[in-house]
């Protein structure tokens, strides 16, 4: 499996991303993650919709919470679009946060079990077994139209750039 330690940092220190980084123009690889009720979910479950994949390390940090709030707000303005919010958090923690915050326009999904998304999209941080922060946008045909691996994990993604391609 490919490894890259020059793409992102965490608190200023380089980290190793495991897997192949995806690129604009590629067919989005299918992946399996867990819903809050522990049932599997796949990218292919959302075929025919535009998909925003909002990737973050942990719902228990302020930046990750802000990212989920922002994408939840944006999701109300997007036609034929679903926002998949993916981390390695346990599904219970994701569900608890969204319930407490009233975030019901995003679909929180957990990659904790098999890190299938993280390795197929190159977001898995080897040193922490968490996902790096970023955004992937997939069009209705399953083609990747936007990718951002946020260079410093403690920073927020470029929301405007992702929304613009939709």
Secondary structure, DSSP 8 states (H G I E B T S, - for coil): --EESSS-EETTEE--EES----TTSB----EEE-TTS-EEEGGGGTTSEEEEEE-S-TTSHHHHHHHHHHHHHHTT-TTEEEEEEESS-HHHHHHHHHHHT--SEEEEE-TTT-HHHHHHT-EETTTTEE--EEEEE-TTSBEEEEEE-SBTTS---HHHHHHH-
